[in-house]
Amino acid sequence: MRRTQTLKAGVLGFALGFGGGAAAQDFTAGKVALEMEAGEQFSFVAGMIEGMAHARLRADGNASDGMACIYAWFYEDESAYDNILAAFVRFEDRTPGAVLDALIQRRCGA
């Protein structure tokens, strides 16, 4: 339970870091997938992966299995990035952090 709360708090903090609640609500997965240029998309998603992997490490009490799973999924699974962008389009009204969190939970557990 604590691990999930810590991970969600990290995602929430990341989303709110874009200028407050209203700005975070306006910054959607659809904006990343449909409005950013390809280089910006990758940099943004890779940054989110780094933040979420670190949050997972902290939530797991510095046990690295969850973090390693996230890194392996994103950097070694050739379909991961395309699946992330497809999910951003499918759930375009959600925040990018919420969509990525759901994908990570599905792949690497909570």
C-alpha positions in Angstrom: 0.0 0.0 0.0 2.8 2.5 0.9 4.6 1.7 -2.3 1.6 2.6 -4.4 0.9 5.8 -2.4 4.6 6.9 -2.8 4.5 6.2 -6.6 1.2 8.0 -7.0 2.5 11.0 -4.9 5.5 11.1 -7.2 3.3 11.1 -10.3 1.1 13.8 -8.8 4.0 15.9 -7.8 5.4 15.6 -11.3 2.1 16.6 -12.9 1.7 19.6 -10.6 5.2 20.7 -11.4 3.9 22.1 -14.7 2.5 25.2 -13.1 -0.3 24.2 -10.8 -3.5 22.3 -10.9 -5.1 24.1 -13.9 -2.0 23.8 -16.0 -1.6 20.1 -15.1 -5.2 19.5 -16.1 -4.5 21.2 -19.5 -1.4 19.1 -20.0 -2.7 15.8 -21.3 -1.4 12.7 -22.8 -3.0 13.8 -26.0 -0.8 17.0 -26.1 2.3 14.8 -25.7 1.2 12.4 -28.5 -0.4 14.8 -30.9 1.3 18.2 -30.4 4.9 17.5 -29.4 7.6 16.9 -32.0 9.1 13.4 -32.0 12.3 14.4 -30.2 10.4 16.3 -27.5 8.1 13.3 -27.1 10.9 10.9 -26.5 12.7 13.2 -24.1 9.5 13.8 -22.1 8.7 10.1 -21.9 12.2 9.1 -21.0 12.3 11.7 -18.3 9.0 10.4 -16.9 10.4 6.8 -17.0 13.5 8.0 -15.0 11.3 9.7 -12.4 8.9 6.8 -12.1 11.7 4.3 -11.9 13.4 6.3 -9.1 10.0 6.7 -7.3 9.6 2.9 -7.6 13.1 2.3 -6.1 12.2 4.5 -3.1 8.8 3.0 -2.7 10.4 -0.5 -2.7 12.7 0.5 0.1 15.7 0.7 -2.3 15.1 -2.8 -3.6 15.9 -2.5 -7.3 13.7 -5.2 -8.9 10.8 -2.8 -9.7 13.1 -0.1 -11.1 15.0 -2.7 -13.2 11.7 -3.9 -14.6 10.7 -0.4 -15.6 14.1 0.3 -17.3 14.1 -3.1 -19.0 10.6 -2.6 -20.3 11.2 0.9 -21.7 14.8 0.5 -23.0 14.8 -3.1 -24.1 11.3 -3.9 -25.3 11.2 -2.5 -28.9 7.4 -2.0 -28.8 7.3 -0.2 -25.4 7.7 3.3 -26.7 5.2 2.8 -29.5 2.7 1.3 -27.0 3.2 4.3 -24.7 2.4 6.8 -27.5 -0.6 4.7 -28.6 -1.9 4.7 -25.0 -1.4 8.5 -24.9 -3.6 8.8 -28.0 -6.2 6.3 -26.7 -6.4 8.1 -23.3 -5.7 11.6 -24.6 -7.7 13.4 -21.9 -5.8 11.8 -19.0 -2.5 13.1 -17.7 0.6 11.5 -19.2 1.7 10.3 -15.7 -1.5 8.5 -15.1 -1.3 6.7 -18.4 2.3 5.8 -18.0 1.7 4.6 -14.4 -1.1 2.3 -15.6 1.2 0.8 -18.2 4.0 0.3 -15.7 1.7 -1.3 -13.2 0.4 -3.7 -15.9 4.0 -4.6 -16.9 5.9 -4.5 -13.6 3.2 -4.7 -10.9 2.3 -2.1 -8.3 
